[in-house]
Amino acid sequence: MGEIILVRHGQANSVARDEESYDRLSDLGHRQGALLGEWFSAQGLGFDHVLAGTLRRHRETAEAMGHGAATADPRLNEMDYFNLGRALADSHGVPMPGPDDFAAHVPQVMEAWHRAEIRGNETFAEFEARVTDVLREAAAPGRRVLCVTSGGVIGMILRHLLRLDPTRMAHVLLPIWNTSVHRVSVMPHGTILSGFNAIPHLEAPDRAHLRSHY
């Protein structure tokens, strides 16, 4: 049996209003990544291969975890949510959300994107294809592969594994913690989800202040 472990990046610049400004870890994000790396080491979890998206927040998270030599793979990059949000505002009159409004906004974006009513740098189908492609390549019997990525990519992998519609996909990706751990078991008959949104490195009560969603 093989295993794919997906890790969402640490907290980024959550007050940003564009992708470029967002794409860097906060001090908390660096701390979250370091604690997760320490937890993996304490568990004796080694990896046969480590992949990370090419975004700065992916690279910085991998480095904080102790995997600075991770192979860069752009297929693990996040959807361009800022552009999708602007497209939804232009076409449907739905304003860009504040920090407390994403729960209502994300399903609207996913549904409109899936129906090809809006697009950013890529279509929904193109995003889905590249994400499922890297999942398929990583699914190798007898290997454990670490993928440092983003919440939208993890949500799309869950859509693929659990056959979720776009709204349910949105509902699944909304609660994903920064530096959360998601496990996919590689079985002889295919890949199955075996763990979702775990934060073992942040579960202690005295680390509650280190948990973040954005």
N, C-alpha and C positions, 0 to 999 in steps of 0.2 A: 504493500500500500504506500502511496505517496501523499504528500500534503502541501497545500499552498496556504501560506499565512499572509493575509492582507492587513496592512497597517495604514490607518489614516494619518496624515501629517499632523504635527503639533499645531497649537494655536498660531494662527497667522495674524496679520494686521486687521483686526475685525472692524475697525472704524473706517476702512478704505471704501471709496466709491468707484473704484476701477480696478481691473485685474492687476495692473502693474504695481499699484500701491499696496494691494492686498498680499502680493506674493513675497512675503518674507516672514520668518518666524518672530514672534514676540519673545521676550525673555522667558515667559511661562512656557511657550512652545519648545524652546531649547531644553528647559528643565524636564518637561514631559518626555521628550525623546530620550534624554539621558537615563531617566528612571526606567523606561521601558527596556532599553538596552541592558541595564543592570539586572532587570528581572529575567530577561531571556538567558543571560549568562548564569544566573543563580539556578535556573531550572535545567541547565545543561543543554539548552536547545541550540543546536548548530544548524547551519543552512548550507545546502549544496550549491545554491545559487541565490544571489540577491539582486533584485531589480528595483529601480526607482524611476518615477516619472522625471522629466527633464525640467520641471518647474523648480524655482529656487527653494520653495518650502519643502518639496520632496527631498531635494539634495541635502538641505540643512537638517531635516529630520533623520535621514539615513546617517549623516555624519554624527549627529548627537547620540544615535544608538550605537555608534562604533562601526558603521558600515560605509565609511567614506569611499570605498572602492566599488560601490554598487554599480552595476551596469545600467546606464541611462536608457530608458525606453519610453519614447513619447506616447506610446499607446496607453500608458498609465496616467497621462495628463488629464486634468479635470475638464469637464465641459466649460465653455466660456459663458458662465451664468450672467455676468454683467451685460454682455451683448444680447443674450436671450431675454433678459429682463427689459432692456430698452426696446427690443423688437415687440414685446408684448405690450408695452406702454404705447408704442406708436400705432400698433394695429388694433388693439383692443381697449385702449384707454386705461389699462391697469397700471397704477404708479409703482415705481420701484419701492420695495418694502423697507421699513425700518427694522431694527434688530428683533422686535417682537412680532413682526408681521409675516415672517417666512413660512409659518405653518399653513397659512392660507395661500401664499404666493407660489410656493414650489409646485403644488399640484396643478395650478393653472398653467404654469410654464411647461411642465412635462406634457400635459394634455395637448396644448397648442403646438408644441414642438413635434410631438408624435404625429399629429394630424397634418404636419407640414404647413401650418398657418404662419409659423415664424421659423427663423433659423438664425444661427450665429455664424461662427466660422465653419460649421459643418452641420449636416442634417442629423436628425435623430438616428436614422438608419446608419449613417456613417459612424457616429459615435458608438452605437451598439456593435457594429461590425468590428471596429478596432479593439474594443474591450473584450469581446468574446474571443477574438483572435489571440490575444496575449494570454487569456485564461487557458485556451486550448493548448498553446505551446508550453505553458508552465506545468500542465497536468501530466507529469511523467511518473510512472510507477517507480517506487523506491527512492524518490528524491523529495527533499523538503525545500521549497522555494519561498523566499520572502519577497513580497511586493510592497513597496512604500508608495502610496498613492493618495487619492482624494475620495471624499464622501460620495460624489456622483458616480465615480467608477465602481466603488463598492456597491452602491445601489443598483447599478446596471448589471453587475455580476449576480446579485441576488435576484433581479428580474429574470435573468437567464436560467438560474438554477431552480427558482420557485415558480416560474411562469407568471410573473406579476404583470398586471396592467400598469399603465403609466401613473395612475393615481396611487395605487398601492406601492409602486416603486418609490414615489415621492414620500409616502408615509413611512416607509422603511428607512430612507436615507436621512430624514429629519433628525432623529434622535442620536445619530452616530457621534460618539465622543471623539475629541482630538486624541490621537495616538491609541485609539481602540484597536483591538485584535479580533480578526475574523478568520475562521478556519474553514478550509475546503478539503475534504478527504478525497483522494484519488483512488477509486475502487476499480476492480476489474470491469465492472459494468458501467462505469462513468464517474462523474464528479458529484458529490453531495455536500451540502452545507452541514458542517459539524460544530460551528461556534460562531456567535454573533455579538459584536459590540462589547467585548470584554475589556475591562481596564484593571487587570490584577495588580498592576504597579501603582494604582491610585486608590485602591479599595479601602485602605486603612483610614479610620476616622480622622486621624491627624493630617491626612492628605486630601480631604474634601475640597479645600480651597484651591487645589491644583487641577481640578476637573473643569473642563470647558467643552462647549459645543461649537463655539465660533470665537 
